[in-house]
């Protein structure tokens, strides 16, 4: 490739010298001025072409990344969700015993609604022990990291007036002896960030806002349900 470029440059240079000789013999000063104008135009074309070529090479060399960054829990976004992001936590999948559908009872739905309010409440109170009672270990780590970030920023995330507006079962199954249920939950809440010292409102609003998310719960050995993943719709 480099040898071809050099050869092309030599051809252009010899051609320009030939044109210059013609202008020198027949054109005088006027031809010489036109010749330098031609040189200037060719130079601009070569500069722009080289710039576009380098940009194209850089784009070809950039690696492709699959997916995007995962947001931390309780991080506000444009949709106003207190849990924010495209999703986090671990959902089951791949390997092991094939999954089988299970039946979700009214008592299970009541448990999901209670978890919605309880998890928001203990998070708002920055109660890690309370979170451990309602979340899988992986989810606890996400929430704990966000609470630490809030402490570093000097704010506290206060979530209140949580009310479930609608809950629809998306899927329920058993895998490797563990029950799972994914529920699309539409709820309202008041989500605020307050200064830790003065209590001044830093972000958020006193006005309730609606959020729609898919919460996945898990239950092992007939125990109580735990939140294992959240996916924002």
GROMACS elastic network, one bead per residue, 0.5 to 0.9 nm:
[ bonds ]
;  ai    aj funct       b0    kb
    1     4     6  0.52691   500
    1     5     6  0.63802   500
    1     6     6  0.88831   500
    2     5     6  0.51478   500
    2     6     6  0.63554   500
    2     7     6  0.87249   500
    3     6     6  0.51768   500
    3     7     6  0.62142   500
    3     8     6  0.86388   500
    4     7     6  0.51086   500
    4     8     6  0.61562   500
    4     9     6  0.86125   500
    5     8     6  0.51111   500
    5     9     6  0.62137   500
    5    10     6  0.87689   500
    6     9     6  0.50389   500
    6    10     6  0.62995   500
    6    11     6  0.87659   500
    7    10     6  0.51379   500
    7    11     6  0.63619   500
    7    12     6  0.87616   500
    8    11     6  0.51643   500
    8    12     6  0.63176   500
    8    13     6  0.86410   500
    9    12     6  0.51478   500
    9    13     6  0.61233   500
    9    14     6  0.86946   500
   10    14     6  0.61326   500
   10    15     6  0.84828   500
   11    14     6  0.52638   500
   11    15     6  0.61283   500
   11    16     6  0.86288   500
   12    15     6  0.51021   500
   12    16     6  0.61808   500
   12    17     6  0.86950   500
   13    16     6  0.51724   500
   13    17     6  0.63010   500
   13    18     6  0.87587   500
   14    17     6  0.50528   500
   14    18     6  0.62826   500
   14    19     6  0.87138   500
   15    18     6  0.50900   500
   15    19     6  0.62889   500
   15    20     6  0.86113   500
   16    19     6  0.50373   500
   16    20     6  0.60843   500
   16    21     6  0.86495   500
   16    35     6  0.88806   500
   16    39     6  0.81638   500
   17    21     6  0.62636   500
   17    22     6  0.87863   500
   18    21     6  0.51290   500
   18    22     6  0.64272   500
   18    23     6  0.87846   500
   19    22     6  0.51690   500
   19    23     6  0.62935   500
   19    24     6  0.85915   500
   19    35     6  0.77873   500
   20    23     6  0.51554   500
   20    24     6  0.60691   500
   20    25     6  0.87167   500
   20    31     6  0.87100   500
   20    32     6  0.75094   500
   20    35     6  0.66881   500
   21    24     6  0.50238   500
   21    25     6  0.62811   500
   21    26     6  0.87161   500
   22    25     6  0.52716   500
   22    26     6  0.61607   500
   22    27     6  0.74537   500
   22    31     6  0.87849   500
   23    26     6  0.53742   500
   23    28     6  0.66437   500
   23    29     6  0.85623   500
   23    30     6  0.85747   500
   23    31     6  0.50874   500
   23    32     6  0.60409   500
   23    34     6  0.85848   500
   23    35     6  0.71798   500
   24    27     6  0.58505   500
   24    28     6  0.57172   500
   24    29     6  0.79855   500
   24    31     6  0.70990   500
   24    32     6  0.66714   500
   25    28     6  0.68715   500
   26    31     6  0.75441   500
   27    30     6  0.59517   500
   27    32     6  0.67611   500
   28    31     6  0.54085   500
   28    32     6  0.62653   500
   28    33     6  0.88368   500
   29    33     6  0.62095   500
   29    34     6  0.86593   500
   30    33     6  0.52092   500
   30    34     6  0.63612   500
   30    35     6  0.86139   500
   31    34     6  0.50545   500
   31    35     6  0.60522   500
   31    36     6  0.87217   500
   32    36     6  0.63109   500
   32    37     6  0.86286   500
   33    36     6  0.52337   500
   33    37     6  0.62709   500
   33    38     6  0.86755   500
   34    38     6  0.62103   500
   34    39     6  0.86643   500
   35    38     6  0.50276   500
   35    39     6  0.62477   500
   35    40     6  0.87171   500
   36    40     6  0.61866   500
   36    41     6  0.86830   500
   37    40     6  0.51011   500
   37    41     6  0.63524   500
   37    42     6  0.87160   500
   38    41     6  0.51810   500
   38    42     6  0.62134   500
   38    43     6  0.85435   500
   39    42     6  0.51872   500
   39    43     6  0.60600   500
   39    44     6  0.86988   500
   40    43     6  0.50669   500
   40    44     6  0.62938   500
   40    45     6  0.87377   500
   41    44     6  0.52147   500
   41    45     6  0.63352   500
   41    46     6  0.87310   500
   42    45     6  0.51120   500
   42    46     6  0.62036   500
   42    47     6  0.86820   500
   43    46     6  0.51224   500
   43    47     6  0.61995   500
   43    48     6  0.86962   500
   44    47     6  0.51325   500
   44    48     6  0.61881   500
   44    49     6  0.84333   500
   45    48     6  0.52897   500
   45    49     6  0.59690   500
   45    50     6  0.85106   500
   46    49     6  0.50456   500
   46    50     6  0.60187   500
   46    51     6  0.85628   500
   47    50     6  0.51976   500
   47    51     6  0.62299   500
   47    52     6  0.87659   500
   48    51     6  0.51147   500
   48    52     6  0.62773   500
   48    53     6  0.85997   500
   49    52     6  0.52374   500
   49    53     6  0.61307   500
   49    54     6  0.87292   500
   50    53     6  0.50215   500
   50    54     6  0.62405   500
   50    55     6  0.86920   500
   51    54     6  0.52945   500
   51    55     6  0.63562   500
   51    56     6  0.87738   500
   52    55     6  0.51178   500
   52    56     6  0.62243   500
   52    57     6  0.87205   500
   53    56     6  0.51612   500
   53    57     6  0.62929   500
   53    58     6  0.87734   500
   54    57     6  0.50965   500
   54    58     6  0.62506   500
   54    59     6  0.87069   500
   55    58     6  0.52089   500
   55    59     6  0.63100   500
   55    60     6  0.87416   500
   56    59     6  0.52038   500
   56    60     6  0.63027   500
   56    61     6  0.88162   500
   57    60     6  0.51348   500
   57    61     6  0.63574   500
   57    62     6  0.89472   500
   58    61     6  0.51423   500
   58    62     6  0.64148   500
   59    62     6  0.53571   500
   59    63     6  0.87172   500
   60    63     6  0.81695   500
   65    68     6  0.78428   500
   68    86     6  0.89433   500
   69    85     6  0.87396   500
   69    86     6  0.85873   500
   70    85     6  0.65268   500
   70    86     6  0.66213   500
   70    87     6  0.66751   500
   70    88     6  0.66381   500
   71    74     6  0.89496   500
   71    75     6  0.71808   500
   71    83     6  0.86997   500
   71    84     6  0.67779   500
   71    86     6  0.67290   500
   71    87     6  0.69995   500
   71    88     6  0.71404   500
   72    75     6  0.60045   500
   72    83     6  0.76202   500
   72    84     6  0.73703   500
   72    85     6  0.69160   500
   72    87     6  0.85409   500
   72    88     6  0.73067   500
   72   142     6  0.61568   500
   72   143     6  0.74125   500
   72   145     6  0.77855   500
   72   146     6  0.63508   500
   73    76     6  0.86405   500
   73    82     6  0.75149   500
   73    84     6  0.62632   500
   73    85     6  0.75179   500
   73    87     6  0.85836   500
   73    88     6  0.74851   500
   73   139     6  0.86112   500
   73   142     6  0.61816   500
   73   143     6  0.57226   500
   73   145     6  0.85799   500
   73   146     6  0.64386   500
   73   230     6  0.88373   500
   74    81     6  0.76573   500
   74    84     6  0.60451   500
   74    85     6  0.88384   500
   74   123     6  0.85789   500
   74   143     6  0.73949   500
   74   146     6  0.69604   500
   74   147     6  0.86309   500
   74   157     6  0.79530   500
   75    81     6  0.76792   500
   75    82     6  0.58996   500
   75    83     6  0.56385   500
   75    84     6  0.51013   500
   75    85     6  0.72593   500
   75   146     6  0.75951   500
   76    79     6  0.77899   500
   76    80     6  0.58551   500
   76    81     6  0.57279   500
   76    82     6  0.52606   500
   76    83     6  0.67633   500
   76    84     6  0.53098   500
   76    85     6  0.80577   500
   76   191     6  0.86506   500
   76   204     6  0.82812   500
   77    80     6  0.54632   500
   77    81     6  0.63080   500
   77    82     6  0.78332   500
   77    83     6  0.85683   500
   77    84     6  0.55272   500
   77    85     6  0.69648   500
   78    81     6  0.78288   500
   78    84     6  0.84862   500
   79    84     6  0.76400   500
   79   210     6  0.87860   500
   79   211     6  0.75024   500
   80    83     6  0.87434   500
   80    84     6  0.74111   500
   80   191     6  0.81700   500
   80   204     6  0.83437   500
   80   209     6  0.69079   500
   80   210     6  0.76071   500
   80   211     6  0.69584   500
   81    85     6  0.82894   500
   81   189     6  0.89921   500
   81   191     6  0.82759   500
   81   209     6  0.82306   500
   81   210     6  0.77517   500
   81   211     6  0.55047   500
   81   212     6  0.79541   500
   81   213     6  0.85728   500
   81   232     6  0.83427   500
   82   120     6  0.89321   500
   82   157     6  0.88662   500
   82   159     6  0.78508   500
   82   189     6  0.85654   500
   82   191     6  0.64653   500
   82   192     6  0.89578   500
   82   211     6  0.81739   500
   83    87     6  0.86391   500
   83   213     6  0.87829   500
   83   230     6  0.80634   500
   83   232     6  0.82401   500
   84    87     6  0.76470   500
   84   231     6  0.89049   500
   84   232     6  0.70863   500
   85    88     6  0.77785   500
   85   231     6  0.80500   500
   85   232     6  0.67916   500
   86   230     6  0.85894   500
   86   231     6  0.60749   500
   86   232     6  0.54088   500
   86   233     6  0.77473   500
   87   213     6  0.89626   500
   87   214     6  0.89642   500
   87   229     6  0.74953   500
   87   230     6  0.54312   500
   87   232     6  0.57629   500
   87   233     6  0.88707   500
   88    91     6  0.89919   500
   88   139     6  0.79128   500
   88   142     6  0.81650   500
   88   228     6  0.88663   500
   88   229     6  0.58083   500
   88   230     6  0.55964   500
   88   231     6  0.65380   500
   89   136     6  0.85991   500
   89   138     6  0.63542   500
   89   139     6  0.55148   500
   89   142     6  0.78299   500
   89   216     6  0.89962   500
   89   227     6  0.87468   500
   89   228     6  0.58007   500
   89   230     6  0.63015   500
   89   231     6  0.85219   500
   90   136     6  0.88772   500
   90   138     6  0.72239   500
   90   139     6  0.79078   500
   90   216     6  0.88970   500
   90   228     6  0.59265   500
   90   229     6  0.54011   500
   90   230     6  0.85742   500
   91   180     6  0.87878   500
   91   216     6  0.73032   500
   91   228     6  0.67298   500
   91   229     6  0.61033   500
   91   230     6  0.89982   500
   92   175     6  0.79489   500
   92   180     6  0.83925   500
   93    96     6  0.85917   500
   93   175     6  0.86476   500
   94    98     6  0.87559   500
   95    98     6  0.76990   500
   96    99     6  0.87114   500
   96   175     6  0.76307   500
   96   176     6  0.63536   500
   97   175     6  0.60880   500
   97   176     6  0.52516   500
   97   177     6  0.84031   500
   98   174     6  0.84381   500
   98   175     6  0.63424   500
   98   176     6  0.76367   500
   99   173     6  0.60822   500
   99   174     6  0.52785   500
   99   176     6  0.75111   500
  100   172     6  0.84593   500
  100   173     6  0.51968   500
  100   174     6  0.51972   500
  100   175     6  0.67925   500
  101   171     6  0.80335   500
  101   172     6  0.57637   500
  101   174     6  0.61984   500
  102   171     6  0.89544   500
  102   172     6  0.56895   500
  102   174     6  0.64170   500
  102   179     6  0.77006   500
  102   180     6  0.85741   500
  102   181     6  0.87927   500
  103   172     6  0.71097   500
  103   173     6  0.81393   500
  104   107     6  0.81083   500
  104   108     6  0.60050   500
  104   109     6  0.73429   500
  104   169     6  0.85384   500
  104   172     6  0.72128   500
  104   181     6  0.79725   500
  105   108     6  0.51651   500
  105   109     6  0.66204   500
  105   110     6  0.88623   500
  106   109     6  0.50672   500
  106   110     6  0.62924   500
  106   111     6  0.86771   500
  107   110     6  0.50646   500
  107   111     6  0.62880   500
  107   112     6  0.88088   500
  108   112     6  0.63297   500
  108   113     6  0.87842   500
  108   225     6  0.82887   500
  109   112     6  0.50760   500
  109   113     6  0.63555   500
  109   114     6  0.87043   500
  109   167     6  0.83509   500
  109   169     6  0.89900   500
  110   113     6  0.51913   500
  110   114     6  0.62460   500
  110   115     6  0.86494   500
  111   114     6  0.51047   500
  111   115     6  0.61430   500
  111   116     6  0.86942   500
  111   224     6  0.85039   500
  111   225     6  0.73519   500
  112   115     6  0.51028   500
  112   116     6  0.63370   500
  112   183     6  0.84338   500
  112   215     6  0.88999   500
  112   217     6  0.79505   500
  112   225     6  0.77782   500
  112   227     6  0.88746   500
  113   116     6  0.51597   500
  113   117     6  0.67772   500
  113   118     6  0.87550   500
  113   163     6  0.88142   500
  113   164     6  0.68667   500
  113   167     6  0.84535   500
  113   185     6  0.89571   500
  114   117     6  0.54240   500
  114   118     6  0.60036   500
  114   119     6  0.84439   500
  115   119     6  0.57053   500
  115   120     6  0.82574   500
  115   134     6  0.70678   500
  115   225     6  0.84610   500
  115   226     6  0.81243   500
  115   227     6  0.79223   500
  116   119     6  0.56367   500
  116   120     6  0.64154   500
  116   121     6  0.87369   500
  116   162     6  0.79022   500
  116   163     6  0.85626   500
  116   164     6  0.78780   500
  116   185     6  0.89511   500
  117   120     6  0.53252   500
  117   121     6  0.61152   500
  117   122     6  0.87747   500
  117   160     6  0.88228   500
  117   161     6  0.87363   500
  117   162     6  0.60070   500
  117   163     6  0.75274   500
  117   164     6  0.84832   500
  118   121     6  0.50454   500
  118   122     6  0.61865   500
  118   123     6  0.84707   500
  118   130     6  0.86917   500
  118   131     6  0.87890   500
  118   134     6  0.80701   500
  119   122     6  0.53765   500
  119   123     6  0.60541   500
  119   124     6  0.84601   500
  119   130     6  0.80180   500
  119   131     6  0.65553   500
  119   134     6  0.67595   500
  119   135     6  0.82796   500
  119   227     6  0.89033   500
  120   123     6  0.52222   500
  120   124     6  0.60649   500
  120   125     6  0.86960   500
  120   158     6  0.89119   500
  120   159     6  0.63782   500
  120   160     6  0.76706   500
  120   162     6  0.76438   500
  121   124     6  0.50906   500
  121   125     6  0.63174   500
  121   126     6  0.86497   500
  121   127     6  0.87548   500
  121   158     6  0.85327   500
  121   159     6  0.68719   500
  121   160     6  0.72185   500
  121   162     6  0.87016   500
  122   126     6  0.60814   500
  122   127     6  0.51772   500
  122   128     6  0.75581   500
  122   129     6  0.86414   500
  122   130     6  0.57871   500
  122   131     6  0.62623   500
  123   127     6  0.60229   500
  123   128     6  0.75453   500
  123   130     6  0.81216   500
  123   131     6  0.69104   500
  123   143     6  0.77404   500
  123   147     6  0.82138   500
  123   157     6  0.81675   500
  123   158     6  0.82460   500
  123   159     6  0.80280   500
  124   127     6  0.77408   500
  124   156     6  0.77016   500
  124   157     6  0.59075   500
  124   159     6  0.54531   500
  124   160     6  0.79074   500
  125   128     6  0.88209   500
  125   156     6  0.87247   500
  125   157     6  0.85295   500
  125   158     6  0.75506   500
  125   159     6  0.88896   500
  126   130     6  0.86526   500
  126   131     6  0.86270   500
  126   144     6  0.86116   500
  126   147     6  0.68116   500
  126   156     6  0.83086   500
  126   157     6  0.85896   500
  127   130     6  0.52632   500
  127   131     6  0.63809   500
  127   132     6  0.89162   500
  128   132     6  0.62861   500
  128   133     6  0.88961   500
  128   140     6  0.76668   500
  128   143     6  0.83805   500
  128   144     6  0.70026   500
  129   132     6  0.51737   500
  129   133     6  0.67561   500
  130   133     6  0.53590   500
  130   134     6  0.70063   500
  130   135     6  0.89729   500
  131   134     6  0.53595   500
  131   135     6  0.59099   500
  131   136     6  0.89087   500
  131   139     6  0.88388   500
  131   140     6  0.64314   500
  131   143     6  0.82172   500
  131   144     6  0.89499   500
  132   135     6  0.53965   500
  132   136     6  0.70892   500
  132   137     6  0.71219   500
  132   139     6  0.87971   500
  132   140     6  0.62111   500
  133   136     6  0.84185   500
  133   226     6  0.78207   500
  134   140     6  0.88329   500
  134   224     6  0.88774   500
  134   225     6  0.75373   500
  134   226     6  0.50541   500
  134   227     6  0.62774   500
  135   138     6  0.78974   500
  135   139     6  0.57915   500
  135   140     6  0.59482   500
  135   217     6  0.88483   500
  135   225     6  0.86687   500
  135   228     6  0.62842   500
  135   229     6  0.89954   500
  136   139     6  0.53331   500
  136   140     6  0.62854   500
  136   141     6  0.88670   500
  136   218     6  0.84439   500
  136   226     6  0.61495   500
  136   227     6  0.62100   500
  136   228     6  0.54118   500
  136   229     6  0.86811   500
  137   140     6  0.50022   500
  137   141     6  0.63662   500
  137   142     6  0.89150   500
  137   228     6  0.84755   500
  138   141     6  0.52321   500
  138   142     6  0.66373   500
  138   143     6  0.89564   500
  138   228     6  0.76083   500
  138   229     6  0.89599   500
  139   142     6  0.51447   500
  139   143     6  0.63289   500
  139   144     6  0.85255   500
  139   227     6  0.75250   500
  139   228     6  0.62767   500
  139   229     6  0.70955   500
  140   143     6  0.51852   500
  140   144     6  0.59260   500
  140   145     6  0.85213   500
  141   144     6  0.50385   500
  141   145     6  0.61176   500
  141   146     6  0.87100   500
  142   145     6  0.52814   500
  142   146     6  0.64770   500
  142   147     6  0.88179   500
  143   146     6  0.52021   500
  143   147     6  0.62387   500
  143   148     6  0.87053   500
  144   147     6  0.51074   500
  144   148     6  0.62639   500
  144   149     6  0.87261   500
  145   148     6  0.51524   500
  145   149     6  0.63614   500
  145   150     6  0.88103   500
  146   149     6  0.50178   500
  146   150     6  0.62950   500
  146   151     6  0.87527   500
  147   150     6  0.50660   500
  147   151     6  0.63688   500
  147   152     6  0.87436   500
  147   156     6  0.80615   500
  147   157     6  0.84136   500
  148   151     6  0.50949   500
  148   152     6  0.62910   500
  148   153     6  0.87119   500
  149   152     6  0.50243   500
  149   153     6  0.62317   500
  149   154     6  0.86141   500
  149   155     6  0.88286   500
  150   153     6  0.50581   500
  150   154     6  0.61217   500
  150   155     6  0.52537   500
  150   156     6  0.59561   500
  150   157     6  0.74426   500
  150   193     6  0.89624   500
  151   154     6  0.50258   500
  151   155     6  0.60547   500
  151   156     6  0.70656   500
  151   196     6  0.82593   500
  152   155     6  0.78041   500
  153   156     6  0.87200   500
  153   195     6  0.88782   500
  154   194     6  0.85356   500
  154   195     6  0.61202   500
  154   196     6  0.55588   500
  154   197     6  0.78022   500
  155   193     6  0.61185   500
  155   194     6  0.53299   500
  155   197     6  0.83470   500
  155   199     6  0.86421   500
  155   202     6  0.78169   500
  156   192     6  0.82213   500
  156   193     6  0.55502   500
  156   194     6  0.53347   500
  156   195     6  0.65265   500
  156   196     6  0.60032   500
  156   199     6  0.88057   500
  157   191     6  0.72852   500
  157   192     6  0.57462   500
  157   194     6  0.64705   500
  158   190     6  0.80640   500
  158   191     6  0.61030   500
  158   192     6  0.52106   500
  158   193     6  0.61038   500
  158   194     6  0.72296   500
  159   162     6  0.75571   500
  159   189     6  0.68285   500
  159   190     6  0.56690   500
  159   192     6  0.63798   500
  159   193     6  0.86876   500
  160   189     6  0.59334   500
  160   190     6  0.51900   500
  160   191     6  0.67258   500
  160   192     6  0.86583   500
  160   208     6  0.89849   500
  161   188     6  0.74915   500
  161   189     6  0.51885   500
  161   190     6  0.59222   500
  161   191     6  0.89342   500
  161   208     6  0.77760   500
  162   187     6  0.69500   500
  162   188     6  0.56756   500
  162   190     6  0.71343   500
  162   208     6  0.88102   500
  163   186     6  0.88273   500
  163   187     6  0.54648   500
  163   188     6  0.53064   500
  163   189     6  0.65024   500
  164   167     6  0.73323   500
  164   185     6  0.71524   500
  164   186     6  0.62456   500
  164   188     6  0.65933   500
  164   189     6  0.89693   500
  165   185     6  0.77061   500
  165   186     6  0.55216   500
  165   188     6  0.70339   500
  165   210     6  0.88316   500
  166   184     6  0.80262   500
  166   185     6  0.59397   500
  166   186     6  0.51231   500
  166   187     6  0.67791   500
  167   183     6  0.64014   500
  167   184     6  0.55825   500
  167   186     6  0.63266   500
  167   187     6  0.85363   500
  168   182     6  0.87259   500
  168   183     6  0.55329   500
  168   184     6  0.51093   500
  168   185     6  0.66608   500
  168   186     6  0.88139   500
  169   172     6  0.75205   500
  169   181     6  0.74298   500
  169   182     6  0.62106   500
  169   184     6  0.62688   500
  169   185     6  0.87355   500
  170   181     6  0.76423   500
  170   182     6  0.53831   500
  170   183     6  0.53110   500
  170   184     6  0.64113   500
  170   214     6  0.82136   500
  171   180     6  0.81030   500
  171   181     6  0.57554   500
  171   182     6  0.52393   500
  171   183     6  0.71739   500
  172   179     6  0.74970   500
  172   180     6  0.55605   500
  172   182     6  0.63115   500
  172   183     6  0.86700   500
  173   178     6  0.84089   500
  173   179     6  0.58887   500
  173   180     6  0.53761   500
  173   181     6  0.65697   500
  174   177     6  0.61644   500
  174   178     6  0.54132   500
  174   180     6  0.60626   500
  174   181     6  0.88379   500
  175   178     6  0.52828   500
  175   179     6  0.65274   500
  175   180     6  0.77604   500
  176   179     6  0.85233   500
  177   220     6  0.69249   500
  177   221     6  0.69823   500
  178   218     6  0.68543   500
  178   219     6  0.58371   500
  178   221     6  0.66634   500
  178   222     6  0.84220   500
  179   217     6  0.81792   500
  179   218     6  0.55146   500
  179   219     6  0.50307   500
  179   220     6  0.62932   500
  179   221     6  0.82500   500
  179   222     6  0.82419   500
  179   225     6  0.88099   500
  180   216     6  0.68424   500
  180   217     6  0.55811   500
  180   219     6  0.64965   500
  180   220     6  0.89143   500
  180   225     6  0.87684   500
  180   228     6  0.89800   500
  181   215     6  0.81320   500
  181   216     6  0.54970   500
  181   217     6  0.52431   500
  181   218     6  0.65914   500
  181   219     6  0.88420   500
  182   214     6  0.63447   500
  182   215     6  0.55783   500
  182   217     6  0.63672   500
  182   218     6  0.89875   500
  182   229     6  0.88244   500
  183   213     6  0.82292   500
  183   214     6  0.53656   500
  183   215     6  0.53697   500
  183   216     6  0.63426   500
  183   217     6  0.81859   500
  184   212     6  0.69907   500
  184   213     6  0.57388   500
  184   215     6  0.64408   500
  184   216     6  0.88387   500
  184   233     6  0.85003   500
  185   211     6  0.80131   500
  185   212     6  0.55881   500
  185   213     6  0.54205   500
  185   214     6  0.59165   500
  185   215     6  0.69943   500
  186   210     6  0.69631   500
  186   211     6  0.56193   500
  186   213     6  0.65645   500
  186   214     6  0.86792   500
  187   209     6  0.83104   500
  187   210     6  0.55997   500
  187   211     6  0.54720   500
  187   212     6  0.65042   500
  187   213     6  0.86457   500
  188   208     6  0.61070   500
  188   209     6  0.52936   500
  188   211     6  0.61133   500
  188   212     6  0.88305   500
  189   207     6  0.83612   500
  189   208     6  0.50936   500
  189   209     6  0.56122   500
  189   210     6  0.66466   500
  189   211     6  0.79403   500
  190   204     6  0.81486   500
  190   205     6  0.68598   500
  190   206     6  0.59474   500
  190   207     6  0.61059   500
  190   209     6  0.63767   500
  191   203     6  0.86323   500
  191   204     6  0.57231   500
  191   205     6  0.63525   500
  191   206     6  0.72626   500
  191   207     6  0.82845   500
  191   208     6  0.75131   500
  191   209     6  0.78979   500
  192   201     6  0.69478   500
  192   202     6  0.76459   500
  192   203     6  0.58956   500
  192   205     6  0.57284   500
  192   206     6  0.70913   500
  193   199     6  0.89610   500
  193   200     6  0.84952   500
  193   201     6  0.60636   500
  193   202     6  0.54309   500
  193   204     6  0.60046   500
  193   205     6  0.85364   500
  194   197     6  0.86394   500
  194   198     6  0.80327   500
  194   199     6  0.52077   500
  194   200     6  0.53565   500
  194   202     6  0.53138   500
  194   203     6  0.71211   500
  194   204     6  0.87703   500
  195   198     6  0.56462   500
  195   200     6  0.51588   500
  195   201     6  0.64804   500
  195   202     6  0.62775   500
  196   199     6  0.57390   500
  196   200     6  0.80482   500
  197   200     6  0.81158   500
  198   201     6  0.89344   500
  199   202     6  0.86961   500
  201   204     6  0.74753   500
  201   205     6  0.80654   500
  204   207     6  0.86222   500
  205   208     6  0.75755   500
  205   209     6  0.87069   500
  211   232     6  0.85606   500
  212   232     6  0.66052   500
  212   233     6  0.62193   500
  213   230     6  0.67532   500
  213   231     6  0.56495   500
  213   233     6  0.54408   500
  214   229     6  0.82263   500
  214   230     6  0.57205   500
  214   232     6  0.61132   500
  214   233     6  0.68743   500
  215   227     6  0.71049   500
  215   228     6  0.77905   500
  215   229     6  0.59312   500
  215   231     6  0.64419   500
  215   232     6  0.85857   500
  216   226     6  0.85731   500
  216   227     6  0.60968   500
  216   228     6  0.56954   500
  216   229     6  0.50588   500
  216   230     6  0.62563   500
  216   231     6  0.82537   500
  217   225     6  0.60200   500
  217   226     6  0.53667   500
  217   228     6  0.53901   500
  217   229     6  0.71013   500
  218   224     6  0.83222   500
  218   225     6  0.54674   500
  218   226     6  0.53365   500
  218   227     6  0.64277   500
  218   228     6  0.62505   500
  219   222     6  0.63854   500
  219   223     6  0.57655   500
  219   224     6  0.58081   500
  219   226     6  0.63809   500
  220   223     6  0.56235   500
  220   224     6  0.76654   500
  220   225     6  0.80232   500
  221   224     6  0.88560   500
  222   225     6  0.88233   500
  227   230     6  0.80277   500
